[in-house]
Amino acid sequence: MPRVLLIEDIEDNVLLVERVLTANGYEVLHAPDGETGLQMATDERPDLILLDLGLPDLDGQTVASQLRRAPETARIPIVVVTAWPEETARQMVKAYGCNGYISKPIKVATLLEQVASHLR
Amino acid sequence: MALAPSDNPLDLIPASKFTLKELTTIYNQTRVDYLVPMPMNIAKMTEYIHVYDVDLENSFVAMHEGQMLGLGMLGVRSGRTWITRLGVLPTSRRHGAGRALATALLEAAERLGIRFTMLEVIKNNVPAHQLFLKFGFYEVGELLILRRPPGPPPVYPFGDAQWFARPEALALLDSRPGLPPWTNQTESLNNSTNIFGLKVTLDDGGHGWLAFQQGRYVLARFVIHTMQGDPATVGRALLAHLHDKYFDLDTQTENIYVNDPHLSAFYEMGYVESFRRIEMYR
């Protein structure tokens, strides 16, 4: 079963992602902030990371840059979740070596499509 | 000038009556649907209050029937105040809470005898922008928030570089002209930890300096100034030295004016725009 680490602080988004992904055959791990996310990514080595850009301790860009720097997590696909305008999101994804993005509010179809495409 | 008393039935309670946990919670709740929510934890809120001289006695939480609906904070420095963290729960907007909070903050500034107030509003946050225009604020400039992922600079460092510890770095700030945005004022850096400085002198005599904060993962709180020469070239030299030394750190620069003469150097070094703010005065 593919394992997805969700780094997200907003409870409603966590519930939505957990329900949708669990129902579609994924195991979901959850970290409520950036520091916990970095630790869990290193310890658990998930198959994919869903990363909210707005976190209460470290922001998403900092988390992404640390994930990319650490050998244990450098190759894990990262899909960012953001309410930013499309162009800004694209630029950040490229600059920080992430693999894709999902716009907020999260659409179920986009979530499943993004997760599936980066797990192939 | 006294502000008209509000008819709003909301209770406006000084933020000093609440715990930092409560203030952090209400702040995060007010911004949950923002394009750039910038959530905080208690440690970040504590640092924010300290670094930006937020006066909790003169900051307010809007309450209605025992429920927190919104928050507005007031930074206070010599001869100036700063409205910040103003927000209302998404479900409670359009009922006058934002206006009541802004009124309370401006009245507090008046009680302190300060008639000059600054603020920044996220660009495209139309309701907030409109609210402040109605209060008589006028636009001063547009500000950029830039990010740069870790990595070496794309150009080899050039010019003679001198690195400075905190006291010398803070002393550099005194040579700046004008009034920078609140976040970049001397007091903000003075209140911050791990401040360092860098001065570069070029072969053609051009020289300038950069003050910055070195965090665990991020370089931040940039103040950049060219004393002589072409700011784009001096800026390029400063940033090349900085990112050569700290190649493993992420970078965030906050509130750089869109017409800052160093801006091309930032883009050349791989910075990307996160979002923009509008600076306003009253």
Contacts between the chains, C-beta under 8 A, distances in Angstrom:
chain1	res1	chain2	res2	distance
A	9	B	28	7.8
A	9	B	39	5.8
A	10	B	32	6.2
A	33	B	41	6.8
A	54	B	36	7.0
A	54	B	37	4.2
A	54	B	38	6.2
A	54	B	39	5.6
A	55	B	39	6.6
A	56	B	28	6.9
A	56	B	39	4.3
A	56	B	40	5.5
A	56	B	41	4.2
A	56	B	44	6.8
A	57	B	41	5.2
A	57	B	43	7.4
A	57	B	44	6.8
A	58	B	217	6.4
A	59	B	38	7.8
A	59	B	252	8.0
A	61	B	147	5.4
A	61	B	149	7.1
A	61	B	250	6.2
A	61	B	252	7.8
A	62	B	217	4.9
A	62	B	218	5.6
A	62	B	250	4.9
A	64	B	149	7.7
A	65	B	149	5.0
A	65	B	150	5.1
A	65	B	217	7.4
A	65	B	250	4.5
A	66	B	217	6.2
A	66	B	250	7.9
A	68	B	149	7.8
A	69	B	150	6.4
A	69	B	248	6.8
A	83	B	33	7.6
A	83	B	34	7.2
A	83	B	35	5.0
A	83	B	36	7.7
A	83	B	37	7.3
A	84	B	35	6.1
A	84	B	36	7.1
A	84	B	274	8.0
A	84	B	275	7.4
A	85	B	35	7.3
A	88	B	273	7.0
A	88	B	274	6.9
A	88	B	275	6.9
A	91	B	272	4.8
A	91	B	273	7.4
A	92	B	147	7.2
A	92	B	272	6.6
A	92	B	274	7.4
A	95	B	147	7.1
A	95	B	148	7.7
A	95	B	149	5.3
A	95	B	270	7.3
A	95	B	272	4.9
A	96	B	149	5.0
A	97	B	149	7.1
